[in-house]
C-alpha cells in the first residue's frame, strides 16, 4: 500500500508537471502568435505606406504633366494667334512677300506671292524657297 501511495503521488506529480509544461507551451505559442500578428500588422502598415507614397508620386507626376500640357497649349494658341496676325499683315500688302527662315524654307507667304509662284499657301509653306521657284 505504501508502493501504491507512492505510485499515486508520483503519477499526480507527473500529471501536474505535464500540465505545467502544456501551460508553458501554450503561453509560448500565444507569445509567438502575438509576435507574428504584430509583425504582420507592421508589415501591412509599411506596405500600405509604400503604396500610398507611390500613388502620391503618381498624382504629383500627373498634375505636373497636366500643368505642362496646359502651358504648352497656351503657348501654341499664342503662336497660332501670332501667325494669324502675321498672315493678315502679309496679306494686307499688294506686292508679293515670302517670309523665310534661316535655312531658306518658306514660313509664310501672302496672296501676291502665291499668285506669282502659282502654288497655294498650304503647299508653299515648308518648302525651300529655291524649290518653289524652280517650277
VEXDREN-2710 file (C-alpha; in Angstrom, 1 decimal):
% VEXDREN-2710
k/r/px/py/pz
1/UNK/0.0/0.0/0.0
2/UNK/3.0/2.3/0.5
3/UNK/4.0/1.5/-3.0
4/UNK/0.5/2.2/-4.3
5/UNK/0.5/5.5/-2.4
6/UNK/4.0/6.4/-3.8
7/UNK/2.8/5.4/-7.3
8/UNK/-0.2/7.7/-7.0
9/UNK/1.9/10.6/-5.7
10/UNK/4.4/10.1/-8.5
11/UNK/1.6/9.9/-11.0
12/UNK/0.0/13.1/-9.7
13/UNK/3.3/14.9/-9.8
14/UNK/3.9/13.7/-13.4
15/UNK/0.4/14.8/-14.4
16/UNK/1.0/18.1/-12.7
17/UNK/4.4/18.5/-14.4
18/UNK/2.8/17.7/-17.7
19/UNK/0.0/20.1/-17.2
20/UNK/2.6/22.8/-16.2
21/UNK/4.6/22.1/-19.4
22/UNK/1.5/22.2/-21.5
23/UNK/0.6/25.6/-19.9
24/UNK/4.1/26.9/-20.7
25/UNK/3.9/25.7/-24.3
26/UNK/0.5/27.3/-24.7
27/UNK/2.0/30.6/-23.3
28/UNK/4.9/30.4/-25.7
29/UNK/2.6/29.7/-28.6
30/UNK/0.4/32.7/-27.6
31/UNK/3.6/34.9/-27.5
32/UNK/4.7/33.6/-30.9
33/UNK/1.2/34.2/-32.4
34/UNK/1.1/37.7/-30.8
35/UNK/4.6/38.5/-32.2
36/UNK/3.7/37.2/-35.6
37/UNK/0.5/39.2/-35.6
38/UNK/2.4/42.4/-34.6
39/UNK/5.0/41.8/-37.3
40/UNK/2.2/41.2/-39.8
41/UNK/0.4/44.4/-38.8
42/UNK/3.7/46.3/-39.0
43/UNK/4.5/44.9/-42.5
44/UNK/1.0/45.6/-43.7
45/UNK/1.3/49.2/-42.5
46/UNK/4.7/49.5/-44.2
47/UNK/3.4/48.1/-47.4
48/UNK/0.3/50.4/-47.4
49/UNK/2.6/53.3/-46.7
50/UNK/4.7/52.4/-49.8
51/UNK/1.6/52.1/-51.9
52/UNK/0.4/55.5/-50.6
53/UNK/3.8/57.1/-51.4
54/UNK/3.8/55.6/-54.9
55/UNK/0.2/56.8/-55.5
56/UNK/1.2/60.2/-54.2
57/UNK/4.2/60.4/-56.6
58/UNK/1.9/59.4/-59.5
59/UNK/-0.6/62.1/-58.6
60/UNK/2.1/64.7/-58.4
61/UNK/3.6/63.5/-61.7
62/UNK/0.2/63.6/-63.4
63/UNK/-0.6/67.1/-62.0
64/UNK/2.8/68.3/-63.3
65/UNK/2.1/66.7/-66.7
66/UNK/-1.4/68.3/-66.9
67/UNK/0.2/71.7/-65.9
68/UNK/2.8/71.3/-68.7
69/UNK/0.2/70.3/-71.3
70/UNK/-1.9/73.4/-70.3
71/UNK/1.2/75.6/-70.6
72/UNK/2.1/74.3/-74.0
73/UNK/-1.5/74.6/-75.2
74/UNK/-1.5/78.3/-74.2
75/UNK/1.8/78.7/-76.0
76/UNK/0.5/77.0/-79.1
77/UNK/-2.6/79.2/-79.1
78/UNK/-0.5/82.3/-78.7
79/UNK/1.7/81.1/-81.6
80/UNK/-1.4/80.5/-83.8
81/UNK/-2.7/84.0/-82.9
82/UNK/0.7/85.5/-83.8
83/UNK/0.7/83.5/-87.1
84/UNK/-2.8/84.8/-87.9
85/UNK/-1.7/88.4/-87.2
86/UNK/1.5/87.9/-89.3
87/UNK/-0.5/86.4/-92.2
88/UNK/-3.0/89.3/-92.0
89/UNK/-0.2/91.8/-92.2
90/UNK/1.4/90.0/-95.1
91/UNK/-2.0/89.7/-96.9
92/UNK/-2.6/93.4/-96.5
93/UNK/0.3/94.2/-98.8
94/UNK/-0.2/94.3/-102.6
95/UNK/3.3/93.2/-103.5
96/UNK/4.5/89.5/-103.3
97/UNK/6.1/88.7/-99.9
98/UNK/7.5/85.5/-98.6
99/UNK/8.9/85.1/-95.1
100/UNK/11.9/82.6/-94.9
101/UNK/13.7/81.0/-92.1
102/UNK/17.4/80.8/-91.7
103/UNK/17.7/77.7/-93.9
104/UNK/15.7/79.3/-96.7
105/UNK/12.4/77.5/-96.1
106/UNK/9.1/79.4/-96.6
107/UNK/7.5/80.2/-93.3
108/UNK/4.7/82.4/-94.7
109/UNK/3.6/83.9/-98.0
110/UNK/1.0/86.4/-98.9
111/UNK/-1.6/86.2/-101.7
112/UNK/0.7/88.0/-104.2
113/UNK/3.5/85.5/-103.6
114/UNK/1.2/82.5/-104.0
115/UNK/-0.2/84.0/-107.3
116/UNK/3.3/84.8/-108.6
117/UNK/4.7/81.3/-107.8
118/UNK/1.4/79.6/-108.7
119/UNK/1.2/77.4/-105.6
120/UNK/-1.4/77.6/-102.9
121/UNK/-0.2/78.6/-99.4
122/UNK/-0.5/75.1/-97.9
123/UNK/1.9/73.6/-100.5
124/UNK/4.3/76.5/-100.4
125/UNK/4.9/76.8/-96.6
126/UNK/7.7/74.5/-95.5
127/UNK/9.3/74.2/-99.0
128/UNK/12.8/75.5/-99.6
129/UNK/12.3/78.8/-101.4
130/UNK/14.6/77.7/-104.2
131/UNK/12.5/74.6/-104.9
132/UNK/9.3/76.7/-105.0
133/UNK/10.9/78.9/-107.7
134/UNK/12.1/76.1/-109.9
135/UNK/8.7/75.4/-111.4
END
